[in-house]
């Protein structure tokens, strides 16, 4: 039997030399180098303090394996391929960090705009101030220091790049460092400066002590590694890689899928590299996993890691049927189908992100204002499902997806376990799309809970509710305070209405609440507000533009006339600030109800006013029936009562929190009457005498209901409203308003 695993150790000097020579290569299925500057610094600290940094897993390579796994050199290596020796299966981040710190290639650090250089402050290290001794620099100062040994000696900055030079570079540096401070000591003595001489003497001793310690570390520090035999099959090596990385620090599921797909000839990392630029608007290191989750949701409705495993081509998934019998089903037949479904998932996410960014759809002007990145898999899968429906069904389906999205945002639904939530939401919304009566409980929860939102506590940009309100302000068409136009989305940021400097002193963190912030351009913030109180900058706007125009512009920012008057108070006190945010909270909650709960966000502004009038008429019709029937639910016509009861029972089953006693009374039941059922109740033969005095004749009432319903349904179902329908509908609306007054 071949010696498949060979445990061993390698000294730091030898390891750095091999890194410099290009003996280590990284297989394509490994993740990119992801460590941050401070992670590299922490590794250096661990090495020089003689801490254990874990073992490496290396595979003795040969050309066919280097080629089969698309191996690349460690980041920053600029030599050829002739020295390739080991494929790194575990330890890539550590080896790359050591190469970057010790070899100091002239390359920016991945994910950063600058090159980073690493140093040890000798004086601090010898004072046992280990936490402060390890430093890194990314400014122009770093390369200048690296090129100037005299500055290094003067500032006690030992460049870790000296270790990578090898040969005599290390002992020469410490000899010259010691000589520099010997000369400084002698010069201080000659000048009679005893204090400076004593300090220089201390640095001379530090040079000797630190040099000895670095010599010990570079020559004696050992890194453990396991070497796999070069003749092991690729499939076996991938399996070992998967098992090792699934213990301890959990490996990202994308990397595990990389390892499992590699033997099947699928370059998942290559697929991700092609997809990444299309999704770059969203800043997240989980987008590659989200693509897999979209694939999984669309194929099997679930998306937790164990279900992603069944996306492997040819992998059988156990299925239990209604009788309890377990059968096997292959979800992805082959590599071609995997690639097709991957591309479809990328397309779905790309179009979904574009929809979220649109200033008239969801108003996410930049990635930092996306309420949840984790909602993307469910949202994208639902958008893909809607796109697969017959064209005539997509409008209603899209409205339901929008309702689910906003309900999720304002109930902070995606702040917990997102995989199970995404799968459940996809199933619930899909059923709702198919059956209008099967509304998810989430929608009802949102309708009942939105008024309880404590918006004053939303002070942190990035929370779902904070970002959701910012998005609503964009959708509302918040206009620029200087130009009166709707700014380009990319120019917007959230700025304080009452300046932060004043608020910080007077009301503390409350000044950062979303209630005191609104989307403005940097130019407006600089030239209009400029750290001044509203009672200073608003009068200037009024003087130059007229009061009504300024009030109208602020109204587009959910600043009501009452809030405007509060902002104009002089002096403006903390009590006035409290009154302002209380009024703005009321206005924003009203906007949430109008735009989201009542779905008026889809309507042009002119039709929103009509829809509000229609809603008031419906409420008054319910009240007229309740009064006319003396609150007696038993008098409701049986054909109407049966339909209403059916709806109510479904709603009560979905939402156990509903007040059953309230809906047992006529007042509650009337909430579930549709418009035609209100009409049928009014004109019922037995009940008509109760209403005749108010409505005149049945013929007139039926005509008005017909005209009213035409306008109402056209608005509620986003159908075009022609001139005749609108005129007749408005006449009916006016008639109902008069008779119900």
Order of alpha helices (4+ residues) and beta strands (2+ residues): beta-alpha-beta-alpha-beta-alpha-beta-beta-alpha-beta-alpha-alpha-beta-alpha-alpha-beta-alpha-alpha-alpha-beta-alpha-alpha-alpha-alpha-alpha-beta-beta-alpha-alpha-alpha-alpha-alpha-alpha-beta-alpha-beta-alpha-alpha-alpha-alpha-alpha-alpha-alpha-alpha-alpha-alpha-alpha-alpha
